[in-house]
């Protein structure tokens, strides 16, 4: 059938309108397809952002705080800011002191995740809430992974340390661990008690009030060679080989544990050790941007080891009379709440020892500002400047 045309040979009005409608429909379809593609891309970007926040959150339990939520740390920051900005009385000061631990954890959060400060200061409430949820998911996920992985490997370490173990420790269940087993019982026994005495062992197992196991006592596993000196309770504290193994297992790599005795190896063996390979590997510490051992990473490791040695199969803040949260905070107080310069010097020496054990001699070391000022380069620069002024 011939196409209907007007007298001048052009399509009729109806056909022209139909053509225009057809073109408009095509444009609308193209616009909808573009909108759909944009939505898909936005959804992928949002998922990538969420995955990124979850991944970054894995540092929080390990390096910032083991128990508090991110929202609690931000709330402590807000209260601290209000206290700084407004008039306050003694009751306000008391409340602020109660938040001091949380605020310290917030400062650690900003150190570990520096981009969070901008989010806290300028982000919307909805944005901040969403990011906190993702960070929390990553934080708890990392803790759960470390707990599950450590449960199996710690049995092999104990077998090496106390071989032969009778009865053998099981790697799949912890029902026979803790105070049920002589080896794990000795290690989590309060250091001031002598586990080898039957009266102590029976008293702990029966929850005798004279032998309660609480976070007011240091567990024996924290001490070097698992030996406690009542006249010097600090001697050997946090120098346990078991604690170092667990730290390296969590923060460097399971294989790096083999290099703990590298300092005692022959030069030829040292050059051929796997420690140099580990230095180039993207282990957890390097992924987290961790350049040195921190008190909070030690406290995190200690809690994980204590839980791995216990008979508890699921994570709880309290195990019998032992409060894990109090235990964690007590360790932080040992490192961070120091009575004076002598204690600080001992802690600095302990952390230096940890850095050598955990990362070896070749780890990057940041030179203190005071040392930089005393350097010959700085002296020359100052002398040059002085001569210019003369």
Secondary structure, 3 states (H helix, E strand, C coil): CCCCECCCCCECHHHHHHHHHHHHHHHHHHHHHHHHHHHHHHHHHHHHHHHHHHHHHHHHHHHHCCCCCHHHHHHHHHHHHHHHHCCCCHHHHHHHHHCHHHHHHHHHHHHHCCCHHHHHHHCCHHHHHHHHHHHHHHHHHHHHHHHHHHHHHHHHHHHHHHCCCCCCCCCCCCCCCHHHCHHHHHHHCECCCCCCCHHHHHHHHCCCHHHCCCCCCCEHHHEHHHCCCCCCCCCCECCCHHHHHHHHHHHCCHHHHHHCCHHHCCHHHHHCCCHHHHHHCCCHHHHCCCCCCCHHHHHHHHHHHHHHHCCCCCCCCEECCEEHHHHHHHHHHHHHCCCCHHHHHHHHHHHHHHHHHHHCCCCCCCCCHHHHHHCHHHHHHHHHHHHHHC
